[in-house]
Amino acid sequence: MGGKGVRRTAAPAALAAVAALLLAAPPPAVAGPRTPAVAAGPLASPLASPVARQDPSATPPPPRLPRDFRGRGKWIVRDLDITVPFTWEGRDGDSQMTAGGPQYPIWFTNLIHHDTLYTLTYKYPGLDEHPCSRIPGFSLEDLNQGFEGARFVGRETLRRTPQRQVNHWRVGVVFPDLPPGNHPRVPLALGDIYVDEKDRGTFWQVLQFGVQNLYDPALDEWLVMDTFEHRPGTVTLPRRCEPPR
């Protein structure tokens, strides 16, 4: 799911956002503050401003991507002033994200297919290489296990049409993993995940920020869903990603 990976090194094409951001999940943490500040500045959503809401109830369960779903929305790279159509679909545990298309400035697809994570970026400003990256041994169960380490930020209202009541979660990857204190650390990746308050398997918005977005100068990209249905979608492995015959 989501975006591009670290490809300006000798590593294979793209380490997809979900791998850099969610697979490398931190150990379970105590839930964060119940009342977060309103998002502002360069990472504020261009389409939805989360508004904190007081709620004294217990911390909800973390996000969990279902086996079967389908949704449509937008992929947004704000600093490049690019917004393209976006789909996210799952079928029997496999899943696929697709942003843009041949007529748009950004076009990529990320898949979990038969326990392998694939990333293929067809188009991105300034990109000249287009290999298909494969990371074997990654499944829906691995993704959801990564979500178990997410930290609860709070209950919020996304000011969109219609407004959505959501639970806001955060996943962060910091290197190296050291105890509290005065130690050099580098924040590699950050994910802000907004799931429906009444259904942790309905994803309405995700911000990813960090090295998995190296193609973008500001390192931040959004997916914003307009629809999210719990019925089987369509998952298709691109021919370029198929193994040699």
C-alpha positions in Angstrom: 0.0 0.0 0.0 1.0 3.6 -0.5 3.7 5.3 -2.4 7.3 4.8 -3.4 10.2 3.5 -1.5 13.9 3.9 -1.1 15.2 3.6 -4.7 18.0 6.1 -4.8 20.3 3.5 -3.3 21.6 0.2 -4.6 18.5 -1.5 -3.2 15.9 -2.9 -5.6 13.3 -0.6 -7.1 10.9 0.4 -4.3 10.5 -0.5 -0.7 6.8 0.3 -0.5 5.5 2.6 2.1 3.8 -0.2 3.9 7.1 -2.0 4.3 9.1 1.0 5.4 6.3 2.3 7.5 4.2 -0.5 8.8 6.1 -3.7 8.5 8.9 -2.2 10.6 6.4 -1.7 13.4 7.7 -0.5 16.8 7.0 -2.5 19.9 3.5 -1.9 21.4 3.3 1.4 23.1 1.0 3.0 25.7 -1.8 5.0 24.0 -1.0 8.7 23.4 -3.0 11.7 24.4 -6.8 11.4 23.9 -7.1 15.0 22.7 -4.6 15.8 19.9 -4.0 19.2 18.4 -5.7 20.2 15.2 -3.5 19.3 12.2 -1.8 22.4 10.8 1.2 23.4 8.6 2.7 21.5 5.7 1.4 18.1 6.9 -2.2 19.2 7.3 -4.6 17.4 4.9 -5.5 19.5 1.8 -9.0 18.0 1.9 -9.7 17.3 5.6 -8.8 19.1 8.8 -9.0 16.7 11.7 -10.7 18.3 14.7 -10.0 16.8 18.2 -13.0 15.6 20.2 -13.1 14.9 23.9 -14.0 11.3 24.7 -13.4 9.7 28.0 -13.9 6.1 26.9 -11.2 3.5 26.7 -8.6 3.2 23.9 -10.1 1.5 20.9 -8.5 -1.5 19.2 -5.9 -0.6 16.5 -6.6 -0.5 12.8 -7.0 -3.8 11.0 -7.3 -4.1 7.2 -10.0 -6.6 6.2 -9.6 -9.5 3.8 -12.2 -8.1 1.4 -12.9 -4.5 0.6 -13.0 -1.9 -2.1 -12.7 1.9 -2.1 -12.0 5.0 -4.2 -10.5 8.3 -3.4 -7.5 10.5 -4.2 -3.7 10.3 -3.9 -2.3 13.8 -3.0 1.2 15.1 -3.3 0.6 18.6 -2.0 4.0 20.2 -2.5 3.9 19.2 -6.2 0.3 20.3 -6.5 -0.6 16.9 -7.8 -3.9 15.0 -7.1 -4.7 11.8 -8.9 -7.5 9.2 -8.7 -6.8 6.4 -6.3 -8.3 2.9 -5.7 -7.6 0.5 -2.9 -9.1 -3.0 -3.1 -8.8 -6.3 -1.3 -9.8 -9.9 -2.1 -9.3 -13.0 0.0 -6.4 -11.4 1.8 -4.6 -10.0 -1.2 -4.8 -6.2 -1.7 -3.9 -3.6 -4.3 -3.4 0.2 -4.3 -3.4 2.0 -7.6 -2.8 5.8 -8.0 -3.2 7.7 -11.2 -2.9 6.2 -14.6 -1.1 6.7 -18.0 -2.8 10.1 -18.5 -1.6 11.4 -15.1 1.8 12.7 -13.8 1.8 10.0 -11.1 1.0 6.3 -11.7 1.9 3.5 -9.4 0.5 0.3 -8.0 1.4 -1.6 -4.7 0.2 -5.1 -4.0 0.1 -7.8 -1.4 -0.3 -10.8 -3.7 0.2 -14.4 -2.6 2.3 -13.4 0.4 4.6 -11.2 -1.6 4.7 -7.4 -1.5 5.1 -5.8 -5.0 5.7 -2.1 -5.9 5.7 -0.8 -9.5 5.9 2.9 -10.3 5.1 3.6 -13.9 5.3 7.4 -13.7 6.6 10.0 -11.2 8.1 13.4 -11.9 11.8 13.1 -12.4 11.8 9.2 -12.4 13.7 7.3 -15.0 13.7 3.8 -13.7 10.6 1.6 -13.5 11.5 -1.9 -12.2 9.0 -4.0 -10.2 10.1 -4.5 -6.6 9.3 -7.8 -4.9 9.5 -8.4 -1.1 8.6 -12.1 -0.4 7.2 -13.3 2.9 4.8 -10.4 3.5 1.0 -11.0 3.9 -2.1 -9.3 5.2 -1.4 -10.9 8.6 2.0 -9.3 8.7 0.5 -5.9 7.9 -2.1 -6.2 10.6 0.5 -7.3 13.0 2.4 -4.1 12.2 -0.8 -2.1 13.0 -0.8 -3.7 16.5 2.2 -1.4 17.4 0.3 1.8 16.4 -0.1 4.5 19.0 -3.6 6.0 19.6 -3.6 9.8 19.1 -7.3 10.5 19.7 -10.8 10.7 18.4 -11.3 13.3 15.7 -13.8 14.6 13.2 -12.6 14.9 9.5 -14.3 18.0 8.2 -15.3 16.8 4.8 -18.6 16.1 3.1 -19.8 14.1 4.8 -18.0 14.6 8.0 -16.5 11.4 9.4 -15.9 10.5 13.0 -12.5 8.7 13.2 -9.9 7.2 15.4 -6.5 8.7 14.7 -3.5 6.3 15.0 0.3 6.8 14.4 3.0 4.5 13.4 6.6 5.7 13.6 10.0 4.2 12.6 13.0 5.7 14.3 16.6 4.5 13.8 18.4 3.4 15.9 16.1 1.8 18.5 17.5 3.2 21.7 16.1 3.9 25.2 15.0 7.3 26.3 17.7 9.8 26.8 20.1 12.0 24.8 20.9 9.7 21.9 21.2 10.5 18.2 18.1 9.3 16.4 16.7 9.7 12.8 12.9 9.6 12.2 12.8 7.4 9.1 9.0 7.2 8.6 5.7 8.3 10.0 2.2 7.2 9.3 -1.0 8.8 10.5 -4.0 6.5 10.0 -7.6 7.6 10.3 -10.1 4.7 10.6 -13.9 4.9 11.2 -14.7 5.3 14.9 -17.2 2.5 14.7 -15.2 0.1 12.5 -11.4 -0.2 12.7 -11.4 -1.9 9.3 -12.7 1.1 7.4 -9.8 3.4 6.4 -10.7 7.0 5.5 -7.3 8.7 5.4 -3.6 8.0 5.6 -0.6 10.3 5.7 2.8 8.8 5.1 5.9 10.9 5.7 9.5 9.9 5.5 12.1 8.0 3.4 9.5 5.9 1.7 8.5 9.0 -0.2 11.9 10.0 -1.5 10.6 10.8 -4.9 8.7 13.8 -3.3 10.8 16.7 -2.2 8.7 17.3 0.9 8.6 13.5 1.7 4.9 13.5 2.5 2.0 12.0 0.5 -1.7 11.5 1.4 -4.4 9.0 0.5 -7.9 10.2 1.1 -10.8 7.8 0.6 -14.2 8.9 -0.6 -15.8 5.4 -0.4 -14.8 2.3 1.5 -17.0 -0.8 1.1 -16.7 -4.2 2.8 -17.1 -6.4 -0.3 -14.5 -8.1 -2.5 -12.5 -6.0 -4.8 -10.2 -6.8 -7.7 -6.5 -7.5 -7.4 -4.4 -7.9 -10.5 -0.6 -8.6 -10.6 1.0 -6.5 -13.4 2.6 -8.6 -16.1 5.9 -6.8 -15.4 5.9 -8.3 -11.9 5.2 -11.8 -13.0 8.0 -14.3 -12.5 9.9 -15.5 -15.7 8.2 -18.5 -17.4 
